[in-house]
Amino acid sequence: MGRTILLLALVSVSGVTCSAPFAVPTTLVVINDSYRFVPDTITVDRGTTVEWKNESSQYHVVQGDTTAPGGLQEMPLAPVGGQSRDYPETQWDLTMGDPGVYPYHCTLHLQMHGVVIVR
């Protein structure tokens, strides 16, 4: 009992909290009707989840330019309300692992480019 009280006292003095102990940070990249990734360059820490969300009226396929983390090879994204067998999702999440620079583009709209920098 004495150890429990000491431990509780240490936690309350140190300011340690237990709210969302396993929360994973998320960074959002939006695809808009101007055929852009917004923002087009992001810097995230290792373990951050990046979410690509299609808010445009067009279909998009996000693909890494080089060897990329698993999942960035091809992400087909439907416009909202345009889901199909080939494009079942309007958003795609990927947790970034290894540090590096990962450029990507839309294979359907070659003017669309983005970069994920993982620290």
C-alpha positions in Angstrom: 0.0 0.0 0.0 2.9 2.4 0.9 4.4 1.8 -2.6 1.1 2.6 -4.4 0.7 5.9 -2.5 4.4 6.8 -3.3 3.8 6.0 -7.0 0.6 8.0 -7.2 2.4 10.9 -5.5 5.3 10.8 -8.0 2.9 10.7 -10.9 0.9 13.7 -9.7 4.1 15.7 -9.0 5.7 14.8 -12.3 2.7 15.9 -14.4 2.6 12.6 -16.3 -0.8 11.9 -17.7 -2.4 8.9 -19.3 -4.6 10.6 -21.8 -4.3 8.9 -25.2 -1.1 7.0 -24.4 -1.1 5.2 -27.8 -2.3 8.1 -30.0 -0.5 8.2 -33.4 -0.1 11.6 -34.9 -1.9 12.1 -38.3 -1.1 14.5 -41.1 -3.7 15.2 -43.7 -3.0 15.8 -47.4 -6.0 16.9 -49.4 -6.5 16.5 -53.1 -8.5 19.4 -54.4 -10.2 20.4 -57.7 -7.2 22.5 -58.7 -5.3 19.2 -59.3 -3.0 19.8 -56.3 -1.9 18.0 -53.2 -2.4 20.4 -50.3 0.1 20.7 -48.8 2.4 19.3 -51.5 5.4 18.9 -49.2 5.1 17.6 -45.6 7.7 16.8 -43.0 6.7 14.2 -40.4 8.3 12.1 -37.7 8.7 8.4 -38.1 5.5 6.6 -37.0 3.2 9.5 -38.2 0.2 8.4 -40.2 -0.3 10.4 -43.4 -3.8 10.5 -44.8 -4.5 11.3 -48.4 -8.1 12.5 -48.8 -9.7 13.1 -52.2 -12.0 16.1 -51.9 -12.0 16.7 -55.7 -14.6 15.7 -58.3 -12.0 13.5 -60.2 -10.4 10.1 -59.7 -6.7 10.0 -58.7 -4.0 7.3 -58.3 -1.3 8.3 -55.9 2.0 6.5 -56.5 5.5 6.8 -55.2 8.2 8.0 -57.6 10.9 5.7 -56.1 11.1 2.9 -53.7 8.6 4.0 -51.1 7.2 2.7 -47.9 4.7 -0.2 -48.4 1.4 1.2 -49.5 2.7 4.3 -51.4 3.2 2.2 -54.5 -0.4 2.7 -55.7 -3.4 4.3 -53.9 -6.5 4.6 -56.1 -8.8 7.4 -54.7 -12.4 8.0 -55.8 -14.1 11.3 -55.6 -16.7 11.5 -52.8 -19.7 9.5 -54.0 -17.8 8.0 -56.9 -16.6 4.8 -55.2 -16.4 1.7 -57.5 -14.8 -1.7 -57.6 -11.6 -0.2 -59.0 -11.8 2.9 -56.7 -13.3 1.7 -53.4 -11.9 4.5 -51.2 -11.9 8.3 -51.0 -9.0 8.4 -48.5 -5.9 6.3 -47.8 -3.8 6.2 -44.7 -0.1 5.1 -44.5 2.0 5.1 -41.4 5.5 6.3 -42.3 8.3 4.1 -41.1 11.9 4.6 -42.3 13.3 8.1 -42.4 13.9 9.5 -45.9 12.5 11.6 -48.7 9.5 10.1 -50.6 8.3 12.0 -53.7 5.0 10.9 -55.2 2.6 11.9 -58.0 -0.8 11.2 -59.5 -0.6 8.7 -62.4 -3.7 10.2 -63.9 -2.7 13.8 -63.7 1.0 14.2 -64.3 1.1 17.8 -63.1 0.3 16.6 -59.5 3.4 16.1 -57.4 4.1 15.8 -53.7 6.8 14.9 -51.2 6.8 13.2 -47.8 9.9 13.8 -45.7 10.2 11.4 -42.8 12.6 12.3 -39.9 
